[in-house]
Amino acid sequence: MVAKTTLISLLLASSTSAFAPPQMQTTTSRTTQLSATKNNNNNNIEIAAATFAIASSLLLSPLSASADGQTKEFKLPPIDQSDKSRCVLNSSKMGQANAARDKLYDLRECPLSGVKGNEFDLSGVIMTGTDVSKANFRDAQFSKGYLRNSNFDGADFTNAIVDRATFKGSSLKGTIFANAVLTATSFEGADVENADFTDAYIGDFDIRNLCKNPTLKGENPTTGADTRLSANCIN
């Protein structure tokens, strides 16, 4: 509305000044400039106020947590037990970069032992109390996966992309992460005994935390790899 008023004022001023004496033209021009300046100032004040309101709402309102390895607290909705088709692996069709899906991908408390999810895009999946032991996740994608307190014993993540995920409290005994990408992924409180991390890409910060895990020991029953050495934890 302010912009529209300013435009009308300028049009009226220009049409009038074409027929006015020189002195009147100068007065009209100055008046128009002052009016435009005042309107611009008012417009700037309105923009600043709107920006402040948006920033305040973002700072004061709770933000939804990203399911990544560095986020400490998560608020999850109740499990929809009425959805009988919930415990099925579905590959995302929107790309794994932002874990984009049209609805929550909830596999909490699902019995999926031995499931075949190789080459699936499972980004943004939520698992707690989920049994995916001996699952085939070769070449799968788990960006921003919430993989807590679940059973991954004997699962195969060879060549998988598991970035910004968290395995906190999960059992990963005998799991294979050979040549997997494990960037910004947390194994805090996870049991990684007999796991194989051969040639896995793990960031410096994450590898330091993994090497401190007391369960990082043993030998993988499938590949024969020494668990601690496979993660390049010498000491």
C-alpha positions as a Markdown table, in Angstrom:
| # | Residue | x | y | z |
|---|---|---|---|---|
| 1 | Met | 0.0 | 0.0 | 0.0 |
| 2 | Val | 2.9 | 2.4 | 0.9 |
| 3 | Ala | 4.6 | 1.6 | -2.5 |
| 4 | Lys | 1.3 | 2.1 | -4.3 |
| 5 | Thr | 0.8 | 5.5 | -2.6 |
| 6 | Thr | 4.3 | 6.6 | -3.4 |
| 7 | Leu | 3.9 | 5.7 | -7.1 |
| 8 | Ile | 0.6 | 7.7 | -7.4 |
| 9 | Ser | 2.2 | 10.7 | -5.8 |
| 10 | Leu | 5.1 | 10.6 | -8.2 |
| 11 | Leu | 2.8 | 10.3 | -11.2 |
| 12 | Leu | 0.6 | 13.2 | -10.1 |
| 13 | Ala | 3.7 | 15.3 | -9.3 |
| 14 | Ser | 5.3 | 14.7 | -12.7 |
| 15 | Ser | 2.0 | 15.4 | -14.6 |
| 16 | Thr | 1.5 | 18.7 | -12.7 |
| 17 | Ser | 5.0 | 19.9 | -12.9 |
| 18 | Ala | 4.9 | 19.8 | -16.7 |
| 19 | Phe | 2.6 | 22.8 | -16.7 |
| 20 | Ala | 3.9 | 24.6 | -13.7 |
| 21 | Pro | 6.2 | 27.7 | -13.6 |
| 22 | Pro | 9.9 | 26.9 | -12.8 |
| 23 | Gln | 9.6 | 28.1 | -9.2 |
| 24 | Met | 6.5 | 25.9 | -8.7 |
| 25 | Gln | 8.3 | 23.0 | -10.3 |
| 26 | Thr | 11.1 | 23.2 | -7.8 |
| 27 | Thr | 8.7 | 23.4 | -4.9 |
| 28 | Thr | 6.7 | 20.4 | -6.2 |
| 29 | Ser | 9.9 | 18.4 | -6.8 |
| 30 | Arg | 11.1 | 19.0 | -3.2 |
| 31 | Thr | 7.7 | 18.1 | -1.8 |
| 32 | Thr | 7.7 | 14.9 | -3.8 |
| 33 | Gln | 11.2 | 14.0 | -2.6 |
| 34 | Leu | 10.2 | 14.6 | 1.0 |
| 35 | Ser | 7.0 | 12.5 | 0.6 |
| 36 | Ala | 9.0 | 9.7 | -1.0 |
| 37 | Thr | 11.7 | 9.8 | 1.7 |
| 38 | Lys | 9.0 | 9.7 | 4.4 |
| 39 | Asn | 7.3 | 6.8 | 2.8 |
| 40 | Asn | 10.6 | 4.9 | 2.4 |
| 41 | Asn | 11.4 | 5.5 | 6.0 |
| 42 | Asn | 8.0 | 4.1 | 7.1 |
| 43 | Asn | 8.5 | 1.2 | 4.8 |
| 44 | Asn | 11.9 | 0.5 | 6.3 |
| 45 | Ile | 10.4 | 0.6 | 9.8 |
| 46 | Glu | 7.7 | -1.9 | 8.8 |
| 47 | Ile | 10.3 | -4.3 | 7.3 |
| 48 | Ala | 12.5 | -4.0 | 10.4 |
| 49 | Ala | 9.5 | -4.7 | 12.7 |
| 50 | Ala | 8.5 | -7.7 | 10.6 |
| 51 | Thr | 12.0 | -9.1 | 10.6 |
| 52 | Phe | 12.3 | -8.6 | 14.4 |
| 53 | Ala | 9.0 | -10.5 | 14.9 |
| 54 | Ile | 10.1 | -13.4 | 12.8 |
| 55 | Ala | 13.5 | -13.6 | 14.5 |
| 56 | Ser | 11.8 | -13.5 | 17.9 |
| 57 | Ser | 9.4 | -16.3 | 17.0 |
| 58 | Leu | 12.3 | -18.5 | 15.8 |
| 59 | Leu | 14.3 | -17.9 | 18.9 |
| 60 | Leu | 11.5 | -18.4 | 21.4 |
| 61 | Ser | 9.6 | -21.2 | 19.8 |
| 62 | Pro | 10.9 | -24.8 | 20.0 |
| 63 | Leu | 12.6 | -26.1 | 16.9 |
| 64 | Ser | 12.1 | -29.6 | 15.6 |
| 65 | Ala | 15.2 | -31.7 | 16.1 |
| 66 | Ser | 17.2 | -33.0 | 13.2 |
| 67 | Ala | 17.9 | -36.7 | 13.4 |
| 68 | Asp | 21.6 | -36.4 | 13.3 |
| 69 | Gly | 24.5 | -37.8 | 15.4 |
| 70 | Gln | 25.3 | -34.4 | 17.1 |
| 71 | Thr | 21.7 | -33.6 | 18.3 |
| 72 | Lys | 21.3 | -34.6 | 22.0 |
| 73 | Glu | 17.5 | -34.4 | 22.5 |
| 74 | Phe | 14.7 | -35.5 | 20.3 |
| 75 | Lys | 10.9 | -35.2 | 20.7 |
| 76 | Leu | 9.1 | -38.0 | 18.9 |
| 77 | Pro | 5.4 | -38.4 | 18.4 |
| 78 | Pro | 3.5 | -41.4 | 19.6 |
| 79 | Ile | 3.7 | -44.6 | 17.5 |
| 80 | Asp | 0.7 | -44.9 | 15.1 |
| 81 | Gln | -0.3 | -48.5 | 16.0 |
| 82 | Ser | -3.3 | -48.3 | 13.8 |
| 83 | Asp | -1.1 | -48.2 | 10.7 |
| 84 | Lys | -0.8 | -51.9 | 9.8 |
| 85 | Ser | 1.5 | -51.3 | 6.9 |
| 86 | Arg | 3.9 | -49.2 | 9.0 |
| 87 | Cys | 6.6 | -51.9 | 9.4 |
| 88 | Val | 7.7 | -52.0 | 5.7 |
| 89 | Leu | 10.9 | -50.7 | 4.2 |
| 90 | Asn | 10.2 | -47.9 | 1.7 |
| 91 | Ser | 12.9 | -46.3 | -0.3 |
| 92 | Ser | 12.6 | -42.5 | -0.4 |
| 93 | Lys | 11.9 | -41.0 | -3.9 |
| 94 | Met | 12.9 | -37.5 | -2.9 |
| 95 | Gly | 16.6 | -37.9 | -2.5 |
| 96 | Gln | 18.7 | -38.5 | 0.6 |
| 97 | Ala | 20.4 | -35.1 | 1.1 |
| 98 | Asn | 17.7 | -33.7 | 3.5 |
| 99 | Ala | 15.9 | -36.9 | 4.3 |
| 100 | Ala | 12.8 | -35.4 | 2.6 |
| 101 | Arg | 9.6 | -37.5 | 2.8 |
| 102 | Asp | 5.9 | -36.7 | 2.5 |
| 103 | Lys | 5.3 | -38.2 | 6.0 |
| 104 | Leu | 7.1 | -39.5 | 9.1 |
| 105 | Tyr | 9.1 | -42.7 | 8.3 |
| 106 | Asp | 8.5 | -44.6 | 11.5 |
| 107 | Leu | 9.8 | -48.1 | 12.0 |
| 108 | Arg | 9.8 | -48.1 | 15.8 |
| 109 | Glu | 9.3 | -51.5 | 17.5 |
| 110 | Cys | 9.1 | -53.2 | 14.1 |
| 111 | Pro | 10.3 | -56.9 | 13.8 |
| 112 | Leu | 12.4 | -56.7 | 10.6 |
| 113 | Ser | 15.2 | -59.3 | 11.3 |
| 114 | Gly | 16.9 | -60.4 | 8.0 |
| 115 | Val | 15.1 | -57.7 | 5.9 |
| 116 | Lys | 16.6 | -56.9 | 2.5 |
| 117 | Gly | 17.1 | -53.2 | 2.3 |
| 118 | Asn | 20.2 | -53.1 | 0.0 |
| 119 | Glu | 20.4 | -50.0 | -2.2 |
| 120 | Phe | 17.3 | -48.5 | -0.4 |
| 121 | Asp | 17.2 | -44.9 | 0.5 |
| 122 | Leu | 16.1 | -45.0 | 4.1 |
| 123 | Ser | 17.1 | -41.4 | 5.0 |
| 124 | Gly | 15.2 | -39.9 | 7.9 |
| 125 | Val | 14.0 | -43.3 | 9.2 |
| 126 | Ile | 13.1 | -43.5 | 12.9 |
| 127 | Met | 14.0 | -46.7 | 14.7 |
| 128 | Thr | 13.8 | -47.4 | 18.4 |
| 129 | Gly | 13.2 | -50.9 | 19.8 |
| 130 | Thr | 13.5 | -52.1 | 16.1 |
| 131 | Asp | 14.9 | -55.5 | 15.3 |
| 132 | Val | 16.9 | -55.3 | 12.0 |
| 133 | Ser | 19.5 | -57.9 | 13.0 |
| 134 | Lys | 21.1 | -59.7 | 10.0 |
| 135 | Ala | 19.6 | -57.2 | 7.7 |
| 136 | Asn | 21.1 | -56.4 | 4.3 |
| 137 | Phe | 21.7 | -52.7 | 4.0 |
| 138 | Arg | 24.5 | -52.9 | 1.5 |
| 139 | Asp | 24.7 | -49.6 | -0.6 |
| 140 | Ala | 21.8 | -48.2 | 1.4 |
| 141 | Gln | 21.4 | -44.6 | 2.5 |
| 142 | Phe | 20.7 | -43.6 | 6.1 |
| 143 | Ser | 21.1 | -39.8 | 6.1 |
| 144 | Lys | 19.8 | -38.3 | 9.3 |
| 145 | Gly | 18.7 | -41.7 | 10.6 |
| 146 | Tyr | 17.4 | -42.0 | 14.1 |
| 147 | Leu | 18.7 | -45.5 | 14.9 |
| 148 | Arg | 18.6 | -45.6 | 18.7 |
| 149 | Asn | 18.1 | -48.5 | 21.1 |
| 150 | Ser | 17.6 | -51.0 | 18.3 |
| 151 | Asn | 19.1 | -54.4 | 17.3 |
| 152 | Phe | 21.5 | -54.2 | 14.3 |
| 153 | Asp | 23.5 | -57.4 | 15.3 |
| 154 | Gly | 25.0 | -59.0 | 12.2 |
| 155 | Ala | 23.6 | -56.4 | 9.8 |
| 156 | Asp | 25.6 | -55.5 | 6.7 |
| 157 | Phe | 26.2 | -51.8 | 5.9 |
| 158 | Thr | 28.9 | -52.4 | 3.3 |
| 159 | Asn | 29.3 | -49.3 | 1.0 |
| 160 | Ala | 26.3 | -47.7 | 2.8 |
| 161 | Ile | 26.0 | -43.9 | 3.5 |
| 162 | Val | 25.2 | -43.4 | 7.1 |
| 163 | Asp | 25.8 | -39.7 | 7.7 |
| 164 | Arg | 24.4 | -37.4 | 10.4 |
| 165 | Ala | 22.8 | -40.5 | 12.1 |
| 166 | Thr | 22.8 | -41.8 | 15.7 |
| 167 | Phe | 23.1 | -45.4 | 16.9 |
| 168 | Lys | 23.0 | -44.3 | 20.5 |
| 169 | Gly | 22.2 | -47.3 | 22.8 |
| 170 | Ser | 21.9 | -49.8 | 19.9 |
| 171 | Ser | 23.4 | -53.2 | 19.6 |
| 172 | Leu | 25.8 | -53.5 | 16.6 |
| 173 | Lys | 27.5 | -56.8 | 17.5 |
| 174 | Gly | 29.1 | -58.3 | 14.4 |
| 175 | Thr | 27.8 | -55.5 | 12.2 |
| 176 | Ile | 29.8 | -54.8 | 9.0 |
| 177 | Phe | 30.5 | -51.2 | 8.0 |
| 178 | Ala | 33.2 | -52.0 | 5.4 |
| 179 | Asn | 33.8 | -49.0 | 3.0 |
| 180 | Ala | 30.8 | -47.2 | 4.5 |
| 181 | Val | 30.5 | -43.4 | 4.9 |
| 182 | Leu | 29.9 | -42.7 | 8.6 |
| 183 | Thr | 30.3 | -38.9 | 8.8 |
| 184 | Ala | 28.9 | -37.1 | 11.8 |
| 185 | Thr | 27.4 | -40.3 | 13.0 |
| 186 | Ser | 27.3 | -41.2 | 16.7 |
| 187 | Phe | 28.0 | -44.6 | 18.3 |
| 188 | Glu | 27.6 | -43.2 | 21.9 |
| 189 | Gly | 26.5 | -46.0 | 24.2 |
| 190 | Ala | 26.3 | -48.5 | 21.3 |
| 191 | Asp | 27.7 | -52.0 | 21.5 |
| 192 | Val | 30.1 | -52.4 | 18.6 |
| 193 | Glu | 31.8 | -55.6 | 19.7 |
| 194 | Asn | 33.0 | -57.7 | 16.8 |
| 195 | Ala | 31.9 | -55.0 | 14.3 |
| 196 | Asp | 34.0 | -54.4 | 11.1 |
| 197 | Phe | 34.9 | -50.8 | 10.1 |
| 198 | Thr | 37.4 | -51.7 | 7.4 |
| 199 | Asp | 38.0 | -48.8 | 5.0 |
| 200 | Ala | 35.0 | -46.9 | 6.5 |
| 201 | Tyr | 35.2 | -43.1 | 6.2 |
| 202 | Ile | 34.8 | -41.6 | 9.7 |
| 203 | Gly | 35.6 | -38.0 | 10.6 |
| 204 | Asp | 38.4 | -37.1 | 13.0 |
| 205 | Phe | 36.0 | -36.1 | 15.7 |
| 206 | Asp | 33.8 | -39.1 | 15.3 |
| 207 | Ile | 36.7 | -41.6 | 15.2 |
| 208 | Arg | 38.1 | -40.2 | 18.5 |
| 209 | Asn | 34.7 | -40.9 | 20.2 |
| 210 | Leu | 34.4 | -44.3 | 18.6 |
| 211 | Cys | 37.9 | -45.3 | 19.8 |
| 212 | Lys | 36.8 | -44.4 | 23.4 |
| 213 | Asn | 33.9 | -46.9 | 23.2 |
| 214 | Pro | 34.8 | -49.8 | 25.6 |
| 215 | Thr | 33.0 | -52.3 | 23.4 |
| 216 | Leu | 35.2 | -51.7 | 20.4 |
| 217 | Lys | 36.9 | -55.1 | 20.5 |
| 218 | Gly | 36.8 | -58.6 | 19.2 |
| 219 | Glu | 36.8 | -60.0 | 15.7 |
| 220 | Asn | 34.0 | -60.0 | 13.1 |
| 221 | Pro | 32.7 | -63.5 | 12.7 |
| 222 | Thr | 32.0 | -63.0 | 8.9 |
| 223 | Thr | 35.0 | -61.1 | 7.7 |
| 224 | Gly | 37.5 | -62.0 | 10.4 |
| 225 | Ala | 38.6 | -58.4 | 10.8 |
| 226 | Asp | 39.9 | -57.2 | 14.1 |
| 227 | Thr | 37.3 | -54.7 | 15.3 |
| 228 | Arg | 39.6 | -52.2 | 16.9 |
| 229 | Leu | 42.2 | -52.3 | 14.2 |
| 230 | Ser | 39.5 | -52.0 | 11.5 |
| 231 | Ala | 38.6 | -48.6 | 12.9 |
| 232 | Asn | 42.2 | -47.5 | 13.0 |
| 233 | Cys | 42.2 | -47.3 | 16.8 |
| 234 | Ile | 45.8 | -48.3 | 17.5 |
| 235 | Asn | 45.9 | -47.5 | 21.2 |
